[in-house]
Amino acid sequence: MDLTDVEQVRLVPWAEGDFWLLRRTNSPAMTEHVGGPETEEKLRDRHRRYLELDAGRMYRVVLADGGETVGSIGYWERPWQGGLVWETGWGILPEFQGRGLAARAARTLVETVRAAVRETGGHRSLHAFPGVDHPASNGVCRRAGFTLLGTADFEYPKGHWMTSNDWCVDLDTDVA
């Protein structure tokens, strides 16, 4: 898929007023591959973590034309294979899915993180860990230029084990 043919997106830093988006993405359909919906208390904790990230950042994904919010994406530190890496994850609201917006947001995020690493230093790789049984998110990784490294088992959320693909982007190289 040629990403130049899809709608353009902007990444807007997560703000206090974005809690509504967490509620929207907390549906059974949106959380099917990550253990199901969270309680209101857990959502509030997540919102606070998004606002207070020391390393990394969360964003609203917004259509460049018109400014409509279509989902969220972000990156944060994760211990991985004896070191630290950046991890990313995203969610596009159901009414906007299937339009290439998640892949566009992921490519935009890669460039955002790459620029931050060049400016201030940091981890040299960005990973995404979608479940092996989640074809849409694995497709996003492929279309956004990530390389599949293999599989890994994760406990997420606590008490819920899943097998994920390990997709990676080397932040030291430019995307063609």
Secondary structure, DSSP 8 states (H G I E B T S, - for coil): --GGGS--EEEEE--GGGHHHHHHTTSHHHHGGGTS---HHHHHHHHHHHHT-SSEEEEEEEETTT--EEEEEEEEEEEETTEEEEEEEEEE-GGGTTSSHHHHHHHHHHHHHHHHHHHH---SEEEE--BTT-HHHHHHHHHTT-EEEEEEEEE-STT-EEEEEEEEEETTS---
